[in-house]
Amino acid sequence: MTAFGYALSSEEHGGSELAALAADAEARGFDFAPISDHYHPWIRQQGEAPYVWSTLGAVSETTDDIEVGTGVTAPIIREHPANLAQAAATTASMLDGRFFFGVGTGERLNEHVTGEKWPPHHVRLEMLEEAVGVIRDLWSGEMVSHRGEHYTVENAQLFTLPDETPPVHVSAYGERTARTAAAVGDGLVCVGPQASVVDAYRDAGGEGPTYGQLAVCYAETEADAVETVYDWWPTGELPGGVSSELPTPAHFEHACEDVTRDDVRDGHTLTDPDPDAHIAALQEFVDAGYDHVYVHNVGPDQAAFFDFYEEEVLSAF
């Protein structure tokens, strides 16, 4: 059985609005809600980047049943894994079994702000493996000291812990990282219906859930949706390697100068208002091996999206 989720876009909405949107998603029948963890939006038009842990505290009070998690946090540079272990443990205790901790190797856009060197991907992957180990050790509730290649922890012990340790889902865009997800994580997170990533995860022994994200923009006409994406999310048409390397929203705006409305119409964000197109797009994820599919609706009009998905799309599954 496939679970369907709603993406809480912290680049486009403030903390209180995200808490309200999580409640709306629950009321409309979505099963889970990942929230992005950003220090900056991708471009300044998006206009927001609330602190994810404050927002999750609010979400714990506005929802009752929906599963909620980070999608995803980079526990490697901007925040030390010892601090994130505490933040995730507190959030998991407040959400009472409904929290999952999504982690990844991050983007320079968010992680460079402390002035630390931005390492190449293979080094960040090593850092992620070590960080996940530190976090799991601290979730044991025992006193932890750790001197590793990248992190030091001295006499740290968490006292606020959930009854149930949250799962760690690892973001992967390629087969190498998918194998790491199988080794150190409890699940896989990916953007786009990439069957090869799921296959690599399964072949490496990964037995956990697989999460895939679909980007859409719902409007009454495709022309309106294209215009919204062009204004709010042109970054969806940038190559993945570029997205992990640019340092500021201004750099992303410059990189998007060559993105056209035709690129948006033919690109990665679904702008067709036909419900059959959305059903087919979700089915593509299911066919590629994803058992959790979550939808990011671009732009300010979330109410129309919720009506459309509740009445026309989710009911098909």
KERO-326152 format. One line per 4 residues: number of its first residue (from 1); their letters; for each residue x, y, z of C-alpha. Coordinates in nm, 3 decimals. Layout:
# KERO-326152
NUM) a) X:Y:Z; ...
This chain:
# KERO-326152
1) mtaf) 0.000:0.000:0.000; 0.145:0.334:-0.103; 0.139:0.626:0.140; 0.096:0.978:0.003
5) gyal) 0.244:1.288:0.157; 0.237:1.666:0.137; 0.566:1.859:0.129; 0.591:2.146:0.377
9) ssee) 0.795:2.400:0.180; 0.983:2.614:0.431; 1.122:2.825:0.146; 0.773:2.953:0.060
13) hggs) 0.588:2.965:0.394; 0.652:3.096:0.744; 0.652:2.877:1.053; 0.294:2.938:1.168
17) elaa) 0.161:2.896:0.815; 0.347:2.565:0.781; 0.191:2.442:1.104; -0.153:2.529:0.964
21) laad) -0.072:2.361:0.631; 0.031:2.044:0.813; -0.311:2.040:0.981; -0.478:2.094:0.642
25) aear) -0.279:1.806:0.492; -0.391:1.578:0.774; -0.755:1.681:0.731; -0.739:1.618:0.354
29) gfdf) -0.616:1.262:0.390; -0.240:1.286:0.340; -0.044:1.026:0.536; 0.279:1.214:0.607
33) apis) 0.441:1.556:0.571; 0.816:1.608:0.523; 0.944:1.961:0.589; 1.248:2.115:0.420
37) dhyh) 1.531:2.235:0.646; 1.680:2.553:0.497; 1.874:2.854:0.618; 1.796:3.042:0.294
41) pwir) 1.525:3.009:0.031; 1.647:2.916:-0.314; 1.553:3.258:-0.453; 1.439:3.572:-0.275
45) qqge) 1.093:3.561:-0.434; 1.014:3.257:-0.218; 1.076:3.478:0.081; 1.094:3.241:0.379
49) apyv) 1.326:3.008:0.570; 1.197:2.952:0.926; 1.400:2.741:1.169; 1.274:2.390:1.112
53) wstl) 1.283:2.276:1.477; 1.068:2.567:1.593; 0.821:2.492:1.314; 0.808:2.123:1.404
57) gavs) 0.722:2.215:1.762; 0.424:2.408:1.629; 0.328:2.121:1.397; 0.322:1.886:1.695
61) ettd) 0.043:2.102:1.840; -0.165:2.145:1.522; -0.173:1.778:1.416; -0.280:1.451:1.574
65) diev) -0.210:1.159:1.342; -0.006:1.257:1.037; 0.361:1.148:1.032; 0.604:1.438:1.015
69) gtgv) 0.978:1.456:0.948; 1.262:1.655:0.805; 1.307:1.631:0.433; 1.597:1.663:0.477
73) tapi) 1.844:1.789:0.740; 2.221:1.798:0.677; 2.375:1.705:1.014; 2.729:1.783:0.902
77) ireh) 2.834:2.152:0.914; 2.575:2.416:1.002; 2.473:2.229:1.317; 2.675:1.976:1.512
81) panl) 2.524:1.626:1.522; 2.515:1.638:1.904; 2.281:1.938:1.886; 2.069:1.778:1.616
85) aqaa) 2.043:1.458:1.820; 1.885:1.663:2.098; 1.658:1.858:1.860; 1.533:1.542:1.689
89) atta) 1.485:1.356:2.018; 1.278:1.640:2.164; 1.071:1.668:1.847; 1.015:1.292:1.838
93) smld) 0.898:1.296:2.199; 0.650:1.576:2.122; 0.518:1.399:1.811; 0.486:1.072:2.006
97) grff) 0.590:0.816:1.745; 0.501:1.025:1.440; 0.848:1.170:1.365; 1.106:1.055:1.110
101) fgvg) 1.451:1.212:1.073; 1.549:1.267:0.711; 1.919:1.340:0.657; 2.146:1.416:0.363
105) tger) 2.475:1.569:0.254; 2.329:1.918:0.217; 2.371:2.218:-0.010; 2.623:2.500:0.013
109) lneh) 2.327:2.743:0.014; 2.248:2.648:0.373; 2.565:2.496:0.516; 2.828:2.760:0.432
113) vtge) 2.689:3.018:0.676; 2.925:2.925:0.963; 3.228:2.992:0.743; 3.347:2.632:0.740
117) kwpp) 3.497:2.486:0.423; 3.244:2.330:0.184; 3.379:1.979:0.119; 3.329:1.768:-0.195
121) hhvr) 3.045:1.519:-0.193; 3.250:1.210:-0.101; 3.379:1.388:0.211; 3.031:1.507:0.304
125) leml) 2.911:1.148:0.270; 3.182:1.035:0.516; 3.073:1.315:0.751; 2.711:1.205:0.721
129) eeav) 2.796:0.845:0.814; 2.989:0.959:1.121; 2.717:1.207:1.219; 2.442:0.944:1.201
133) gvir) 2.651:0.719:1.426; 2.693:0.998:1.683; 2.321:1.075:1.676; 2.225:0.711:1.727
137) dlws) 2.471:0.680:2.016; 2.317:0.983:2.187; 1.964:0.851:2.132; 2.061:0.554:2.349
141) gemv) 2.039:0.783:2.651; 2.387:0.684:2.764; 2.678:0.919:2.834; 2.864:0.961:2.505
145) shrg) 3.218:1.072:2.426; 3.338:1.053:2.068; 3.656:1.155:1.890; 3.619:1.086:1.521
149) ehyt) 3.766:1.218:1.202; 3.510:1.495:1.173; 3.333:1.534:1.509; 3.410:1.544:1.878
153) vena) 3.155:1.485:2.153; 3.255:1.515:2.517; 3.049:1.374:2.804; 2.710:1.432:2.639
157) qlft) 2.389:1.267:2.752; 2.032:1.326:2.639; 1.761:1.322:2.903; 1.454:1.409:2.696
161) lpde) 1.404:1.104:2.477; 1.106:0.962:2.288; 0.955:0.629:2.388; 1.036:0.507:2.037
165) tppv) 1.361:0.592:1.858; 1.275:0.770:1.530; 1.381:0.617:1.199; 1.663:0.782:1.003
169) hvsa) 1.588:0.816:0.632; 1.885:0.903:0.408; 1.858:1.117:0.096; 2.023:0.978:-0.217
173) yger) 2.037:1.095:-0.579; 2.283:0.833:-0.703; 2.362:0.469:-0.654; 2.666:0.523:-0.428
177) tart) 2.467:0.728:-0.178; 2.181:0.479:-0.202; 2.421:0.210:-0.083; 2.518:0.435:0.209
181) aaav) 2.149:0.479:0.288; 2.116:0.100:0.307; 2.419:0.077:0.537; 2.343:0.353:0.789
185) gdgl) 1.976:0.444:0.747; 1.630:0.305:0.800; 1.487:0.432:0.471; 1.561:0.611:0.144
189) vcvg) 1.460:0.960:0.025; 1.484:1.068:-0.340; 1.351:1.334:-0.579; 1.203:1.205:-0.901
193) pqas) 1.097:0.848:-0.982; 1.450:0.710:-1.014; 1.410:0.333:-1.018; 1.788:0.281:-1.035
197) vvda) 1.832:0.448:-0.695; 1.568:0.226:-0.536; 1.725:-0.080:-0.697; 2.070:0.014:-0.566
201) yrda) 1.925:0.064:-0.219; 1.749:-0.275:-0.224; 2.049:-0.453:-0.376; 2.268:-0.318:-0.094
205) ggeg) 2.034:-0.467:0.165; 1.809:-0.169:0.229; 1.477:-0.293:0.363; 1.317:0.031:0.481
209) ptyg) 1.057:0.257:0.322; 1.139:0.451:0.005; 1.030:0.814:-0.026; 1.003:1.001:-0.358
213) qlav) 0.909:1.366:-0.415; 0.693:1.493:-0.701; 0.690:1.867:-0.776; 0.364:2.009:-0.911
217) cyae) 0.188:2.340:-0.945; -0.189:2.327:-0.956; -0.386:2.610:-1.117; -0.705:2.627:-1.322
221) tead) -0.503:2.658:-1.642; -0.160:2.532:-1.738; -0.060:2.885:-1.839; -0.129:3.009:-1.485
225) avet) 0.067:2.721:-1.335; 0.364:2.781:-1.567; 0.368:3.148:-1.468; 0.363:3.058:-1.099
229) vydw) 0.651:2.813:-1.133; 0.846:3.062:-1.345; 0.811:3.321:-1.065; 0.845:3.096:-0.759
233) wptg) 1.041:2.782:-0.851; 1.257:2.822:-1.165; 1.531:2.644:-0.969; 1.355:2.318:-1.046
237) elpg) 1.508:2.333:-1.393; 1.868:2.361:-1.270; 2.094:2.053:-1.274; 2.134:1.883:-0.936
241) gvss) 2.508:1.946:-0.924; 2.450:2.320:-0.955; 2.192:2.321:-0.674; 2.436:2.175:-0.424
245) elpt) 2.715:2.423:-0.500; 2.570:2.775:-0.522; 2.601:2.978:-0.199; 2.324:3.242:-0.198
249) pahf) 1.975:3.312:-0.337; 2.130:3.579:-0.561; 2.351:3.314:-0.721; 2.046:3.096:-0.787
253) ehac) 1.862:3.391:-0.940; 2.155:3.449:-1.174; 2.166:3.078:-1.266; 1.793:3.088:-1.347
257) edvt) 1.816:3.384:-1.584; 1.821:3.152:-1.885; 1.522:2.944:-1.768; 1.223:3.013:-1.994
261) rddv) 0.853:2.950:-1.957; 0.886:2.676:-2.219; 1.154:2.513:-2.001; 0.909:2.521:-1.710
265) rdgh) 0.623:2.381:-1.921; 0.839:2.091:-2.038; 1.039:2.053:-1.719; 1.041:1.878:-1.385
269) tltd) 0.739:2.050:-1.226; 0.401:1.915:-1.336; 0.181:2.205:-1.453; -0.101:2.017:-1.628
273) pdpd) -0.435:2.067:-1.441; -0.574:1.738:-1.572; -0.613:1.502:-1.273; -0.517:1.208:-1.494
277) ahia) -0.173:1.366:-1.543; -0.122:1.382:-1.166; -0.248:1.028:-1.114; -0.011:0.904:-1.384
281) alqe) 0.282:1.094:-1.231; 0.218:0.942:-0.889; 0.178:0.597:-1.045; 0.519:0.637:-1.207
285) fvda) 0.674:0.661:-0.860; 0.481:0.355:-0.743; 0.596:0.160:-1.049; 0.957:0.266:-0.981
289) gydh) 0.942:0.108:-0.636; 0.854:0.398:-0.407; 0.612:0.311:-0.128; 0.591:0.673:-0.002
293) vyvh) 0.527:0.953:-0.251; 0.498:1.315:-0.143; 0.384:1.614:-0.345; 0.533:1.964:-0.335
297) nvgp) 0.283:2.217:-0.467; 0.468:2.529:-0.582; 0.330:2.875:-0.513; 0.101:3.052:-0.268
301) dqaa) -0.232:2.889:-0.356; -0.233:2.577:-0.141; -0.610:2.576:-0.079; -0.691:2.505:-0.445
305) ffdf) -0.428:2.231:-0.449; -0.579:2.063:-0.142; -0.929:2.070:-0.298; -0.797:1.928:-0.625
309) yeee) -0.595:1.647:-0.467; -0.861:1.546:-0.217; -1.141:1.535:-0.473; -0.965:1.435:-0.794
313) vlsa) -0.633:1.264:-0.728; -0.594:1.083:-0.395; -0.932:0.920:-0.435; -0.796:0.734:-0.739
317) f) -0.559:0.544:-0.513
